[in-house]
């Protein structure tokens, strides 16, 4: 498996090339994660890589924030969070929105809702490059025959592992080699707080915390008091 720092000039190009063929492994600031094409085939590759349990869904990594928001049902968004610019304060979290009616379900959409990771800096640049590279792909049933191009992402581990998400490099390297992953992107600037990112869910009148994680208290303060469900 090739290991390359995200700050390398070749890192993004290598990631874009590889993700069209296979799952890639990326060290995010707080946790290692797996990424795949935003397609039915990409979801199948992740299923095989993780030995995915039934009933689980995949998130994505946001490249173009406005395109992510445009997928959501506008009538289910609070006025304080109805544009991409309003979500920028939540970089470092997963954002969960309603994309489809509640009766639609796929490996990326859970009863109409989808969650996506919003990061900044080189990670945002990486996700944007991957997203752009899939824009010419045909609409996929994963998105109810829409063409949404942000890469699928999930924790780096075997599905249901009681140890949780992998945060140590040696464990991630071992996982990648065992599962036949060809590319690992790392960072020399990991966060001091480790773990899977918090998840905030948005409805018309309330914001919910679906998972706690690094920086949660800081992000809670960015939600207007009238919308807090906690």
Order of alpha helices (4+ residues) and beta strands (2+ residues): beta-alpha-beta-beta-alpha-beta-alpha-alpha-beta-beta-alpha-beta-alpha-beta-beta-beta-alpha
